[in-house]
Amino acid sequence: MRISLLGPGDLTKILRFTKLSEQELKKLVEDIGKIIAEKGHEIVIIPNKGIPIEIAKAYKKNKGKKVYGIVPTKDKDFGIKHIEPYLQFIDEKIEVGTWYETASKIASSGEICLVVGLSPGVMRALAVLKFHKKYRENETKAILFKNTISSPLQPEIEEEIPITYIKTTKELEKII
């Protein structure tokens, strides 16, 4: 199974808007990477700073099978120079044309989209799941760690993008 990982690039966002301490967040990230690796699943990330790359590092440390990276190799507006240091953590590139296409590709590249924390980029990627479900009959399951966000998503969003909220890695283990 492939699991897409979403999370903010700014790790302090989770610390500022939730009750998690830095140690608790670090342990959560380590445990997620370890569990996914032990289960033998593959992961898909956008190789950039933040939660997904930190989970990927933990995943690799625990002998994870394969890390796919969504990389907008042809983007002329923003380029990829800022993500070059993170490309070393991926095993295979999934090339897309632009950064705008990364949102469409990342959330739906796995059977599960695992979300740890929120940001505008995470919301953009999650929103795309609505259209993949509606037009492509691709129902990627969205799982969100409730303790990494300030409040649940609005019902207007949950109506079209069903979210499973979890709080612990034990819950994650049962799902994946």
N, C-alpha and C positions, 0 to 999 in steps of 0.2 A: 504494500500500500504506500502511496505517496501522501505526505502531509505538507501542505503549504503553511509557512509560518509568517504571521503578521505581527508587527509591534512597532512602537515608536523608535525613531532614531535617537531621540533624546531620552536616555534612561531616567534622568531626574524627573521627567514628567510623571512617571509612575510613583516615584517617591514623594513628589509634591502634592499629588491629588488622591493618594490612598493612605492607608495606615501601615503599609509595608515598610519595613526598615531596609536599608541597603543590604544587610546580611540576609534577610528573608528573601529579597528579590534575587540575590545572587544564588541562593540555594534553590529557589524555584527554577531558575534558568538551568542550573546544573542538572537538577532532577529531571526536567523535561527532556533535555538532550540525552541523558542516560536512558530513560525509559524508552524513548523512540528508537535509540540504537539497539537496546536489548531486545526489543520486539521485532527487529529486523526490517523496519520500515525505511523508506527513503524520504528525504526532505527537499523542499523547494523554497528558495529564498530570493530576495533581491539582495545581492551582496553589497551591503552598505553598512555604515555604523548603526548600532542599536541592538534591540532585542533579538531579531532573527539571526544576526551574525554571532551573537553571544551563545545562543542555543546551538547553532551550527558548530561552534568551537567545542562545546560540551559533548555534542553528538560525535564529533570526530575523535575526541579524547577517549570516548567509550566505544571506539571501533565501529561507528556508524557506517552503514553500507554505501550510501551515495548522497551527495549534496548537489542538487541542480541549482544553477543560478540564472535568474531572469536578467538578461543584460541587453540594454538598448544600444547595440553597437553602432547604429547608423544615426544616432541622435545628433543633430547639428546645433540645437538650441542650448543644451546643457552639457552635452558630451558625457564621457565616462571617466575622465581623469580622476575625479574625486572618489571613485569606487575602486580604482586600480589596486590599492593596498589590500582590499578584501577579496579580490579574485583568487588569491591563493587558497581560500577556504572552500572553493567549489571544485567539484569533480567534472562537471559538464555544464557548458553554457546552453541555455535556451535563448536563442537570439530573437529579439523583437526590434522593431525599427526605432521607436522613440520612447522617452520616459512616460509619455501619456499611455502608451500601450502596455507598460508594466502592470498597471492596475488591473487591466483586463486579464492579463495572463497569470499573475501571481495567485490571486484568490482561487481561481478555478483550476489550477494545475495539480491539485491533489484531490483525493476523495474526501479529505478533511481539510478544512482551513482552520488552523489553530491560532487564536488571537491572544496575545499577552500585552495588555495596555492599549490605549487609543491615541490617535493623532489624526490630523486631517488626511494624511496619506493612507492610514489604516481604514478610515471611513470610506474613502474613495474606492479602495480595493474591495471592501465588503459590499458596497453598493452595486458593484458590477455583478455580484452573484445573482441579483434579481434578474438581470437580463440573460444570464447563462441559463437560469432555470426556465425562464419564460420562452426564450427563442431557440435554445439549443438542447433543451431537456436534460441539462447537466445539473444535477442537484448535489452540489458540493455541500457537505455538512459543515456548518460554522460552529465552532466551539470556542467560547470566550471565558478566560479566567476572570471571574467576577471580582476577585480581590485585587485585580490590577487596574480597575477602572473606578471612577468616582461614583458612578450610578449606572443602573441598567440602561440599555438603549431605549429610545422612545418606542411606544407601541406602533406608531406609524411606520417605523423601520422594521420592527420585528414581524409585522403582518406580512411583509413581502420577503424578508430574509430571516427565516427561522433560526434563532440562536439558541444553542444549548449552553447554559451557564454552569460552570464548575468552579470549585474553590480549591480543590486539592489534586495532587498528582495521583493519588489513589483513584479518584474519579476518572482521571485521564487514562490510567492503565486499563480500567474496565471498558472504556469506549474504544480504545485502539487495540 
